[in-house]
């Protein structure tokens, strides 16, 4: 459906995330992957979606001057926002454990921004989803970290994994956003090109 509409474009996904790549396959889109190493540093005055907007644009701007007329570059960034601070990917198992302890019996926000860049314009959309965890025992957290090693995930968890099945009591908003891509919003944006 969307594939025909986007035929004039070459879609470029600048993400090494297997989950984001799978979403694009599941949306039945033809795309290629182009990666650049970006140091994901942002001004510490930014809050919430200001951070993900900034980082998704930063990732897109790395391709400035390289895009052809028919190319559409897509970059994105996801953070967990909890107790007025961003939780990124944990540095190690100890930090992952502490992050999950802080999310236990609490509600946090998962914020994703998606940047669409062509040779002539840049646009950003974002989505915020509230996720509530039940109380997690230390034993459950250690089991999850040992068996799933979620060190490549913002907030140290994947909702689609064991911890999501046993720990998440409520999701308010886009479920796919919590996995790193608000697919309904991306589909809507691409549909109106």
C-alpha positions as CSV (number, residue, x, y, z in Angstrom):
1,X,0.0,0.0,0.0
2,X,2.5,2.6,1.2
3,X,5.3,1.0,-0.8
4,X,3.7,2.2,-4.1
5,X,3.2,5.7,-2.9
6,X,6.8,5.9,-1.8
7,X,8.2,4.5,-5.0
8,X,9.7,7.9,-6.1
9,X,11.8,7.9,-2.9
10,X,14.8,6.0,-1.8
11,X,14.2,5.4,1.9
12,X,17.3,5.4,4.1
13,X,17.1,4.2,7.7
14,X,20.0,5.4,9.7
15,X,19.6,3.0,12.6
16,X,21.5,-0.1,13.7
17,X,18.6,-1.1,16.0
18,X,17.3,-4.5,14.9
19,X,13.9,-3.5,16.3
20,X,13.6,-0.4,14.2
21,X,14.8,-2.3,11.1
22,X,12.2,-5.0,11.7
23,X,9.4,-2.3,12.1
24,X,10.3,-1.0,8.6
25,X,10.2,-4.5,7.2
26,X,6.8,-5.1,9.0
27,X,5.5,-1.9,7.5
28,X,6.3,-3.5,4.1
29,X,8.7,-0.7,3.1
30,X,11.7,-0.9,0.8
31,X,14.7,0.7,2.5
32,X,18.4,0.7,2.9
33,X,20.5,1.1,6.0
34,X,23.2,3.7,6.2
35,X,25.1,4.2,9.5
36,X,27.3,6.9,10.9
37,X,29.0,7.0,14.3
38,X,27.5,9.9,16.2
39,X,28.5,11.0,19.7
40,X,25.1,11.3,21.4
41,X,25.7,14.3,23.6
42,X,23.1,16.9,24.3
43,X,22.9,20.1,26.3
44,X,22.0,19.3,29.9
45,X,19.4,22.1,29.9
46,X,17.2,20.0,27.6
47,X,14.2,18.0,29.0
48,X,12.0,15.2,27.8
49,X,11.2,15.3,24.1
50,X,13.6,18.2,23.6
51,X,16.4,15.6,24.1
52,X,15.1,13.1,21.6
53,X,14.3,15.9,19.1
54,X,17.8,17.2,19.4
55,X,19.5,13.8,19.1
56,X,17.4,12.6,16.1
57,X,18.2,15.9,14.3
58,X,21.9,15.5,15.3
59,X,21.9,12.0,13.7
60,X,20.2,13.3,10.5
61,X,22.6,16.3,10.2
62,X,25.5,13.9,10.0
63,X,24.3,13.2,6.4
64,X,24.1,17.0,5.5
65,X,25.2,17.5,1.9
66,X,25.2,13.8,1.0
67,X,21.5,13.2,0.2
68,X,20.3,13.0,-3.4
69,X,17.1,14.6,-4.6
70,X,15.0,11.5,-4.2
71,X,16.4,10.3,-0.9
72,X,14.5,10.4,2.4
73,X,16.6,9.8,5.5
74,X,15.0,8.6,8.7
75,X,16.7,8.8,12.1
76,X,15.3,8.4,15.6
77,X,16.2,8.5,19.2
78,X,14.4,7.0,22.3
79,X,14.8,7.8,26.0
80,X,13.2,6.8,29.2
81,X,12.2,9.9,31.1
82,X,11.9,9.2,34.9
83,X,11.9,11.4,37.9
84,X,12.7,14.4,35.7
85,X,15.8,12.9,34.2
86,X,16.7,10.9,31.1
87,X,17.6,7.2,31.4
88,X,19.7,6.1,28.5
89,X,21.4,2.8,27.8
90,X,23.1,1.4,31.0
91,X,26.9,1.4,31.1
92,X,27.0,-1.9,32.9
93,X,25.0,-4.5,34.8
94,X,25.1,-2.5,38.1
95,X,23.7,0.6,36.4
96,X,21.0,-1.5,34.7
97,X,20.0,-3.0,38.0
98,X,19.7,0.4,39.6
99,X,17.7,1.7,36.7
100,X,15.2,-1.2,36.9
101,X,15.0,-0.8,40.7
102,X,14.0,2.9,40.2
103,X,11.3,1.9,37.6
104,X,9.9,-0.7,39.9
105,X,6.4,0.1,41.2
106,X,6.5,3.4,39.3
107,X,5.3,5.1,36.1
108,X,7.8,6.5,33.6
109,X,7.6,8.0,30.1
110,X,9.2,6.6,27.0
111,X,9.8,9.3,24.4
112,X,10.8,8.7,20.8
113,X,11.5,11.4,18.2
114,X,11.8,10.5,14.5
115,X,13.5,12.9,12.1
116,X,12.7,12.9,8.3
117,X,15.3,14.6,6.2
118,X,15.5,15.3,2.5
119,X,17.9,17.4,0.6
120,X,15.7,20.4,1.2
121,X,13.9,20.0,4.5
122,X,14.0,18.4,7.9
123,X,10.9,17.5,10.0
124,X,10.6,15.8,13.4
125,X,7.7,14.0,15.0
126,X,7.6,12.7,18.5
127,X,5.6,10.4,20.7
128,X,5.4,9.9,24.5
129,X,4.0,6.7,26.1
130,X,3.5,6.2,29.9
131,X,4.6,2.8,31.2
132,X,3.8,1.6,34.7
133,X,5.7,-1.3,36.3
134,X,4.6,-3.5,39.1
135,X,6.9,-3.9,42.0
136,X,10.0,-5.9,40.7
137,X,11.9,-8.1,43.1
138,X,15.7,-8.0,43.1
139,X,15.6,-11.6,42.1
140,X,13.4,-10.9,39.0
141,X,15.6,-8.0,38.0
142,X,18.8,-10.1,38.3
143,X,17.1,-13.0,36.4
144,X,16.2,-10.6,33.6
145,X,19.7,-9.0,33.4
146,X,21.4,-12.4,33.4
147,X,19.1,-13.9,30.7
148,X,18.4,-11.0,28.4
149,X,21.3,-8.5,28.9
150,X,19.3,-5.4,27.9
151,X,22.4,-3.1,27.9
152,X,21.6,-1.8,24.4
153,X,18.2,-0.5,25.5
154,X,17.2,2.9,26.9
155,X,15.9,2.4,30.5
156,X,17.6,-1.1,30.6
157,X,14.6,-3.0,29.4
158,X,12.7,-4.2,26.4
159,X,8.9,-4.3,26.9
160,X,8.6,-7.1,24.3
161,X,10.8,-9.3,26.5
162,X,10.3,-11.3,29.7
163,X,10.4,-8.3,32.0
164,X,7.6,-6.7,30.0
165,X,5.4,-9.8,30.3
166,X,5.8,-10.1,34.1
167,X,6.5,-6.5,35.1
168,X,4.4,-4.0,33.1
169,X,0.9,-3.4,34.5
170,X,-0.1,-0.5,32.3
171,X,0.8,1.2,29.0
172,X,-0.8,4.5,28.1
173,X,-0.1,5.4,24.5
174,X,1.8,3.7,21.6
175,X,3.1,0.3,22.5
176,X,5.5,0.2,19.5
177,X,6.9,3.6,20.7
178,X,8.2,1.8,23.8
179,X,10.1,-0.6,21.5
180,X,11.7,2.4,19.8
181,X,9.4,3.6,17.0
182,X,5.9,5.0,17.0
183,X,4.9,3.1,13.9
184,X,1.4,4.6,13.5
185,X,2.8,8.1,13.5
186,X,5.6,7.1,11.1
187,X,3.1,5.5,8.8
188,X,0.8,8.5,8.9
189,X,3.7,10.9,8.1
190,X,5.0,8.8,5.2
191,X,1.4,8.4,3.9
192,X,1.0,12.2,3.4
193,X,4.3,12.7,1.5
